[in-house]
Each structure stands twice: as C-alpha cells, then as structure tokens.
C-alpha cells in the first residue's frame, strides 16, 4: 500500500515524538546518530530526517511494535511510510 509523502511525514513526526518520550531509547538514538536536541527540533521539519528516524526504529521489531501499538498503526505502516520519504526507495542490487 503506497502512502503519500504527507501521510508518511505525519507518521515520521509521531515516531519522532514517541522516540523523544522514550527515556530508554532516546539516548540510544542520539548516540547512534550523533543528534543534538537542536537537531531533533530542526529534523521535525525535514522529511529526510524523519526517514532516518523511521530507519532507526525499523532496526528492531520491539521498537516497531512499541511505536505502532502506541499509535494504533499496523506494523507494516512504518515500512510503507519509510518508502514514501526521501531515501526510502527499495534498493535493487541487480
């Protein structure tokens, strides 16, 4: 199911808010990405940054489940949202 970039950005923003509210996971994201608090604020307006937030959460099934259950989304919604944001295209290695 394809998503519009606008709906994908909405999911990305919700995911960023969920991540910021997660006291255990936020330091992991900030450490892995090198992001500062200012980067988080600025990233909320950048579709590519929101894509990187989704990339991070998509690394662990438990994180996907936690976010999707908190937002009432189907698990595959994150993957579809990621595909609609910059850099989210399927890689074709052939």
C-alpha positions, 0 to 999 in steps of 0.5 A: 500500500503506497502512502503519500509523502504527507501521510508518511511525514505525519507518521515520521513526526509521531515516531519522532515524538514517541522516540523523544518520550522514550527515556530508554531509547532516546539516548540510544538514538542520539548516540547512534546518530550523533543528534543534538536536541537542536537537531531533533527540533530542526529534523521535525521539519525535514522529511529526510530526517524523519526517514532516518528516524523511521530507519532507526526504529525499523532496526528492531521489531520491539521498537516497531511494535512499541511505536505502532501499538502506541499509535494504533498503526499496523506494523507494516505502516512504518515500512510503507511510510519509510518508502514514501520519504526521501531515501526510502526507495527499495534498493535493487542490487541487480 
